[in-house]
Amino acid sequence: MNTEEKREITEAMLVDFIDGKLAPEQMAEVERWYDAAEENRKTLEQLYFIVRVHDMSESVAGLNPEQSLADFKRKVADRDKQKRCKSMAWVRTLLRYTAAVLVCAAVVGGTLYFTKSNEQCEICADSMQNKSIVLPDKSKVELKANSTITFDSNFTKNRVVRLDGEALFDVVKMNGAPFVVKAKGAQIVVKGTKFNFKAYSDCENVEAVLINGAVDFTTATHNVALKPNQKAVYNKGSRRVNIVEVDAELEVFGQRYFDTEPLGSVVNSLEQVYDCRISFSDARIEDIRFSGTIDRSNTLDHTLNIVTLTTGTSFRREGDAIIIDR
C-alpha cells in the first residue's frame, strides 16, 4: 500500500469502522489496510481497546489498562501462530475478546481476574474492606470483605452472578432479563430490587434479606417469594428454609432512621435486633411518634434511653421483660 493510501485511513475513519458507521466500500478499504501490515493490525486493535475504554469511562473506575492490554496482546500472539485468514472474521473474534476484557473491567473497586477459557470475570474484596462494584447492566453491588462474585463476559444477555461470601445488590430492572444470584445450593431470582445475600463457603447457613421489591428464594426443595423486611435462612445440612420477619435496614446496614413513626413499630424493630421482649404499660403509648436513628452497634439500654428521652417516656425491667411507661 502506498503512502497516499495510508494517509486516507485516518484515525477518525478507524473509529467509525469500530463503531460500524462506515459504508460497505469503506469497511472493505479498512479491512484491506488492516491486512497490509502488522503495524496496521496493532494500530486498529489497540485503538479498539482505547475507544471502548473511553465509551465506558463514566461508569468505570479502578480500570487496570496495563493488565487488560497485556491479556489482549497475549491473545493476539496466540492468534498470530495460526494461519492467517484473508477474511476479517478472526479479527472480529479478537475484537470481541477485547470487548470481553472491557466488560470485565466495568467495575468500581475490587480485584479483577479474567479467565480466558470461559470468559468469566471474577471480582474479589480483600479482608480489610468492602468493594463497590457497578456491573455492566448498571446494577450496583456492595461486595463485603472476604467475598467474591463471578459472572460471564456476556453479562447483559445472561445476568447470572455467582457469590461466595456476602453482598448487597441493587438491581436494575431489564425487561425479559431476570437477574440471578447463585450461591451454595441456593439462588435468588429478581427483576429489579434491593437485597442482601450471605453465603460463605465455610458457613452452614445461607441468608437473604429483602429490602425492597420482590425476589424468589429457591433451593433444590423450596421456592419462596420473599417480601420486604423478610429474611430467608437456608441450612445446607437440613435443607430447611426458615422465613423471619426483620427490619431490613437494621439487619443489613446496622442503622435505621425513623421519621415520626409510632413507638409500636419502633419496638417491633428493637425486639428483632436485640432478641428481647418489650411491652407497654398503656396501649396508648404505642401511638406516640418517634424520630431518630437506631444503631444496632449500641447496647439495648443505650438505645432505649434514646427512644424514651426523645418521646417523654421511661422504661423498666421486670425479669427478662422490658416495660415502657408514660
C-alpha positions as CSV (number, residue, x, y, z in Angstrom):
1,M,0.0,0.0,0.0
2,N,1.5,3.4,-1.0
3,T,1.9,6.5,1.2
4,E,-1.2,8.2,-0.3
5,E,-3.4,5.2,0.6
6,K,-2.0,5.2,4.2
7,R,-3.0,8.8,4.6
8,E,-6.5,8.1,3.6
9,I,-7.0,5.7,6.5
10,T,-7.4,8.3,9.2
11,E,-7.9,7.7,12.9
12,A,-11.4,9.2,12.6
13,M,-12.1,6.6,9.9
14,L,-10.9,3.8,12.1
15,V,-13.1,4.9,14.9
16,D,-16.1,4.9,12.6
17,F,-15.1,1.4,11.5
18,I,-15.0,0.2,15.1
19,D,-18.5,1.8,15.6
20,G,-19.8,0.2,12.4
21,K,-20.6,3.6,10.8
22,L,-18.7,3.2,7.5
23,A,-20.2,2.4,4.2
24,P,-19.5,-1.1,2.9
25,E,-16.8,0.0,0.4
26,Q,-15.1,2.0,3.2
27,M,-15.3,-1.1,5.5
28,A,-13.6,-3.2,2.8
29,E,-11.0,-0.5,2.4
30,V,-10.1,-0.6,6.1
31,E,-10.0,-4.4,6.0
32,R,-7.5,-4.3,3.2
33,W,-5.5,-1.7,5.1
34,Y,-5.6,-4.0,8.2
35,D,-4.3,-7.0,6.3
36,A,-1.5,-5.0,4.6
37,A,0.9,-4.6,7.6
38,E,1.5,-5.8,11.1
39,E,1.7,-2.2,12.2
40,N,-1.8,-1.6,10.9
41,R,-3.1,-4.5,12.7
42,K,-1.7,-3.4,16.0
43,T,-3.0,0.2,15.4
44,L,-6.6,-1.0,14.9
45,E,-6.6,-3.5,17.7
46,Q,-5.2,-1.0,20.3
47,L,-7.4,1.8,19.0
48,Y,-10.4,-0.5,19.5
49,F,-9.3,-1.0,23.1
50,I,-8.9,2.7,23.7
51,V,-12.3,3.6,22.1
52,R,-14.2,1.1,24.3
53,V,-12.5,2.2,27.5
54,H,-13.4,5.8,26.6
55,D,-17.0,4.8,26.0
56,M,-17.2,3.2,29.4
57,S,-15.2,5.8,31.3
58,E,-18.1,7.4,33.1
59,S,-19.1,4.1,34.8
60,V,-15.6,2.6,35.2
61,A,-13.2,3.4,37.9
62,G,-10.2,1.4,39.0
63,L,-9.5,0.0,35.5
64,N,-6.1,-1.6,35.0
65,P,-5.4,-0.9,31.3
66,E,-1.9,-2.3,31.5
67,Q,-3.1,-5.7,32.7
68,S,-6.0,-5.7,30.2
69,L,-3.8,-4.8,27.3
70,A,-1.3,-7.4,28.3
71,D,-4.0,-10.1,28.3
72,F,-5.2,-8.8,24.9
73,K,-1.7,-8.9,23.4
74,R,-1.2,-12.4,24.7
75,K,-4.4,-13.4,22.8
76,V,-3.1,-11.7,19.7
77,A,0.1,-13.6,19.9
78,D,-1.7,-16.9,20.2
79,R,-3.7,-16.0,17.1
80,D,-0.7,-15.0,15.1
81,K,0.7,-18.5,15.5
82,Q,-2.2,-19.8,13.5
83,K,-2.6,-19.5,9.7
84,R,-3.9,-16.1,8.9
85,C,-7.3,-15.9,7.2
86,K,-8.0,-13.4,4.4
87,S,-11.4,-12.5,5.8
88,M,-11.9,-10.3,8.9
89,A,-13.8,-13.0,10.8
90,W,-10.9,-13.8,13.1
91,V,-10.2,-10.1,13.6
92,R,-13.7,-9.6,14.9
93,T,-13.1,-12.6,17.2
94,L,-10.2,-10.7,18.7
95,L,-12.2,-7.5,19.0
96,R,-14.9,-9.5,20.8
97,Y,-12.2,-10.7,23.1
98,T,-11.2,-7.1,23.8
99,A,-14.8,-6.3,24.5
100,A,-15.0,-9.1,27.0
101,V,-11.9,-7.6,28.8
102,L,-13.7,-4.3,28.9
103,V,-16.9,-5.8,30.2
104,C,-15.0,-7.4,33.0
105,A,-13.3,-4.1,33.7
106,A,-16.5,-2.2,34.1
107,V,-16.4,-2.3,37.8
108,V,-15.7,0.1,40.6
109,G,-13.2,-1.2,43.1
110,G,-12.3,-4.9,43.7
111,T,-9.6,-7.1,42.3
112,L,-10.3,-8.3,38.8
113,Y,-9.3,-11.6,37.2
114,F,-10.1,-12.6,33.6
115,T,-10.4,-16.3,32.8
116,K,-9.7,-16.8,29.1
117,S,-11.0,-20.3,28.8
118,N,-14.7,-19.5,29.6
119,E,-14.6,-15.7,29.5
120,Q,-15.6,-15.1,33.1
121,C,-14.9,-12.1,35.3
122,E,-14.1,-12.6,39.0
123,I,-14.1,-9.8,41.5
124,C,-12.8,-10.2,45.0
125,A,-12.9,-8.0,48.1
126,D,-10.0,-8.4,50.4
127,S,-10.2,-9.0,54.2
128,M,-9.8,-5.3,55.0
129,Q,-12.7,-3.5,53.3
130,N,-15.9,-3.7,51.2
131,K,-15.8,-3.0,47.5
132,S,-18.3,-1.0,45.5
133,I,-19.0,-2.5,42.0
134,V,-21.0,-1.4,39.0
135,L,-21.9,-4.3,36.8
136,P,-22.2,-4.0,33.0
137,D,-26.0,-3.6,33.3
138,K,-25.5,-0.8,35.8
139,S,-26.7,-2.8,38.7
140,K,-24.7,-2.0,41.9
141,V,-23.1,-4.4,44.2
142,E,-21.5,-3.7,47.6
143,L,-19.2,-6.7,48.0
144,K,-18.4,-7.4,51.6
145,A,-14.9,-8.3,52.9
146,N,-13.6,-11.7,52.0
147,S,-16.2,-12.2,49.3
148,T,-16.1,-13.0,45.6
149,I,-18.5,-12.6,42.7
150,T,-18.2,-14.3,39.3
151,F,-20.1,-13.5,36.1
152,D,-19.8,-14.2,32.4
153,S,-18.5,-11.6,30.0
154,N,-21.8,-11.5,28.1
155,F,-23.5,-10.4,31.3
156,T,-26.1,-8.1,29.8
157,K,-27.5,-11.1,28.0
158,N,-27.1,-13.6,30.8
159,R,-27.4,-11.8,34.1
160,V,-26.2,-14.5,36.4
161,V,-23.8,-13.8,39.3
162,R,-22.2,-16.5,41.4
163,L,-21.4,-15.4,45.0
164,D,-19.1,-16.7,47.6
165,G,-19.4,-14.5,50.7
166,E,-21.8,-11.6,51.3
167,A,-23.0,-8.8,49.0
168,L,-25.7,-6.1,48.9
169,F,-27.3,-6.0,45.5
170,D,-29.2,-3.0,44.0
171,V,-30.5,-4.5,40.7
172,V,-31.5,-2.5,37.6
173,K,-34.8,-3.8,36.0
174,M,-34.4,-5.0,32.5
175,N,-37.5,-6.4,30.7
176,G,-37.1,-10.0,29.7
177,A,-33.7,-10.3,31.5
178,P,-34.1,-11.6,35.1
179,F,-31.1,-11.2,37.5
180,V,-30.0,-14.4,39.2
181,V,-27.6,-14.8,42.1
182,K,-26.4,-18.3,42.8
183,A,-24.6,-19.4,46.0
184,K,-24.1,-22.7,47.7
185,G,-27.2,-24.6,46.7
186,A,-29.5,-21.6,46.8
187,Q,-30.3,-18.8,44.4
188,I,-32.3,-15.6,44.2
189,V,-34.2,-14.6,41.0
190,V,-35.2,-10.9,40.7
191,K,-36.2,-8.4,38.0
192,G,-35.3,-5.2,39.9
193,T,-34.9,-4.9,43.6
194,K,-32.5,-4.4,46.5
195,F,-31.5,-7.3,48.8
196,N,-28.6,-8.7,50.8
197,F,-27.3,-12.2,50.2
198,K,-24.9,-14.0,52.5
199,A,-23.4,-17.4,51.5
200,Y,-19.9,-18.0,52.8
201,S,-18.4,-21.4,51.8
202,D,-17.4,-22.2,55.4
203,C,-20.8,-21.3,56.9
204,E,-23.7,-23.8,57.2
205,N,-26.4,-21.2,56.6
206,V,-27.3,-19.1,53.5
207,E,-29.2,-15.9,54.3
208,A,-31.1,-13.5,52.1
209,V,-32.7,-10.2,53.3
210,L,-35.1,-8.3,51.1
211,I,-35.0,-4.5,51.5
212,N,-37.5,-3.6,48.7
213,G,-39.0,-5.1,45.6
214,A,-39.7,-8.8,45.3
215,V,-37.5,-11.9,44.9
216,D,-37.8,-15.6,44.6
217,F,-35.5,-17.5,47.0
218,T,-35.1,-21.0,45.6
219,T,-33.2,-24.2,46.6
220,A,-33.5,-27.8,45.4
221,T,-36.5,-28.3,47.6
222,H,-38.0,-24.8,48.2
223,N,-39.2,-21.8,46.2
224,V,-40.2,-18.9,48.5
225,A,-41.4,-15.5,47.3
226,L,-39.8,-13.0,49.8
227,K,-41.5,-9.8,50.8
228,P,-39.7,-6.6,52.0
229,N,-38.4,-6.9,55.6
230,Q,-38.2,-10.7,55.4
231,K,-35.1,-12.9,55.8
232,A,-34.7,-16.4,54.4
233,V,-32.3,-18.7,56.2
234,Y,-31.4,-21.9,54.4
235,N,-29.5,-24.6,56.2
236,K,-27.4,-26.6,53.8
237,G,-27.3,-29.6,56.1
238,S,-31.0,-30.0,56.9
239,R,-32.1,-28.3,53.6
240,R,-34.7,-26.4,55.5
241,V,-35.7,-22.8,54.8
242,N,-36.9,-20.5,57.6
243,I,-38.6,-17.2,56.9
244,V,-38.1,-14.5,59.6
245,E,-39.6,-11.0,59.8
246,V,-36.9,-8.4,60.2
247,D,-36.2,-4.7,60.0
248,A,-34.2,-5.0,56.7
249,E,-32.3,-1.7,57.1
250,L,-31.2,-2.5,60.7
251,E,-30.4,-6.1,59.6
252,V,-28.3,-5.1,56.6
253,F,-26.9,-1.6,57.4
254,G,-26.9,-1.7,61.2
255,Q,-28.8,1.6,61.3
256,R,-32.4,2.8,60.7
257,Y,-33.8,6.3,60.7
258,F,-37.4,6.5,62.0
259,D,-39.4,9.5,60.8
260,T,-42.3,10.2,63.2
261,E,-43.1,6.5,63.4
262,P,-45.3,5.1,66.2
263,L,-43.5,3.5,69.1
264,G,-45.2,0.3,68.4
265,S,-43.3,-0.1,65.1
266,V,-40.0,1.1,66.7
267,V,-40.4,-1.5,69.5
268,N,-41.0,-4.3,66.9
269,S,-37.7,-3.5,65.3
270,L,-35.9,-3.4,68.7
271,E,-37.2,-6.8,69.6
272,Q,-35.9,-8.3,66.4
273,V,-32.5,-6.6,66.7
274,Y,-31.8,-7.3,70.4
275,D,-33.8,-10.5,70.7
276,C,-35.8,-9.2,73.6
277,R,-39.5,-8.7,74.7
278,I,-40.8,-5.1,75.2
279,S,-44.3,-4.2,76.2
280,F,-46.3,-1.1,77.1
281,S,-48.0,-0.4,80.4
282,D,-50.6,1.6,78.5
283,A,-51.7,0.7,74.9
284,R,-51.9,4.4,74.1
285,I,-48.1,4.7,74.4
286,E,-47.8,2.7,71.2
287,D,-49.1,5.6,69.2
288,I,-46.5,8.1,70.4
289,R,-44.3,9.2,67.5
290,F,-40.5,8.8,67.4
291,S,-38.0,10.4,65.1
292,G,-34.4,9.4,65.3
293,T,-31.7,6.9,64.3
294,I,-31.3,3.5,65.9
295,D,-27.8,1.9,65.6
296,R,-27.6,-1.8,66.4
297,S,-24.0,-1.3,67.5
298,N,-25.3,0.4,70.6
299,T,-26.4,-1.6,73.7
300,L,-30.1,-2.1,74.2
301,D,-30.1,0.2,77.3
302,H,-28.4,2.9,75.3
303,T,-31.0,2.6,72.5
304,L,-33.9,2.6,75.0
305,N,-32.5,5.7,76.7
306,I,-32.5,7.5,73.3
307,V,-36.1,6.4,72.5
308,T,-37.6,7.2,75.9
309,L,-35.9,10.5,76.3
310,T,-37.0,11.6,72.9
311,T,-40.6,10.6,73.4
312,G,-41.0,11.6,77.1
313,T,-41.4,8.0,78.3
314,S,-39.4,5.7,80.5
315,F,-38.6,2.1,80.7
316,R,-38.1,-0.5,83.5
317,R,-37.2,-4.2,83.6
318,E,-39.2,-7.0,85.2
319,G,-37.0,-10.1,84.9
320,D,-36.3,-10.6,81.2
321,A,-39.2,-8.3,80.1
322,I,-38.9,-4.6,79.4
323,I,-41.8,-2.3,80.0
324,I,-42.3,1.2,78.7
325,D,-44.2,3.7,80.8
326,R,-45.5,7.2,80.2
